[in-house]
């Protein structure tokens, strides 16, 4: 497995981008988009499956609309974007009253552009989706807590604000989720003996309205 | 690496591991995560950098531009007002600018379009459909200044709030001046456009923020 390279959008960078974007700086807005969209999309995929791209578009429309009245730093912006995404996802599910198709084949996962895939990139793509799917197989509150903290980089406090929970409850949920994942890692067979653990592709779940 | 090791993870270890992904954390970016740890590898994969999404980015940027273009003028003034003033203060400032404060101080009543405090120009209340005429008298009257402040405050509101705001007593004079709630958007557009002659005229569409294709907004 690979380490991820340094990512753009460390909290200091984003704080400046947030301020500049609020003043109308388009380049700063692009910085925000690039920093937040990948994690947002993965989180939304967990929530609404195939419709993640649509819900992400709706989320950015609202972000753009409400940006002038947003106040906060980079972490605050991430949490705010996740909160909007979550609301849009719940609206989406309520509006269309549908559950994502099951199972979700890897090829159908949204969020990745139709760029020419090198073999290496294709492998990366599958690996990331597999990782998300494995986390998604946890009980919902654990999965959501882990995703918000890992793919969106939120602190336990910020994730708590998205979920309407105290930070302590988030830490408990993430701990339980990680513990369960760790147990699965040991239990999963390793038939090829090469360290690759095959992963089942579970159904993404939709958020329960009211939670 | 043959078989996976038994994994024991306690709360502290979990928090340490998660800390590597927290954007504001000193451990970010993800480098200190132990190698060959299946759980850490899993999380690193979940958080891995993904390819760029140019189509989605351009769509978001287009919305960002549209939100700024539609009310460039009012947005600058609104943000300035929002930082400095509240609504009543804005009205008072409008009155002061036009020299109406003397009247306000003496009678305790702020000049309104119906009760112009100075010998002012056109009472706009009987010309609801031609707001541009008010603007042809550049020596802004107390009435026009007060209305300008109301228009700017009105522009604070978005969506269904705009209609509700017009029902409040604060905006009563604006509604009368515009000749009805339905005319307020056009009336204010004209007033705000004429306020600064160097700006291009505002579009005839009522000022709005981001075009939102999802017309039904769920309150939350």
Interface residues (C-beta under 8 A of the other chain):
Chain A: X1 X2 X3 X4 X5 X6 X7 X9 X10 X11 X14 X21 X24 X26 X29 X30 X33 X34 X37 X38 X39 X41 X42 X53 X56 X57 X58 X60 X61 X62 X64 X65 X67 X68 X74 X75 X78 X87 X91 X94 X95 X111 X112 X113 X115 X121 X124 X127 X128 X130 X131 X132 X134 X135 X146 X147 X149 X150 X151 X153 X154 X155 X171 X174 X175 X178 X179 X181 X182 X183 X185 X186 X188 X190 X193 X195 X197
Chain B: X1 X2 X3 X4 X5 X6 X7 X8 X9 X11 X14 X15 X17 X18 X21 X22 X23 X24 X25 X28 X29 X30 X31 X33 X38 X39 X41 X42 X43 X44 X45 X46 X47 X48 X49 X50 X51 X52 X53 X54 X55 X56 X57 X59 X60 X61 X63 X64 X65 X67 X68 X75 X79 X158 X209 X210 X212 X213 X214 X216 X218 X220
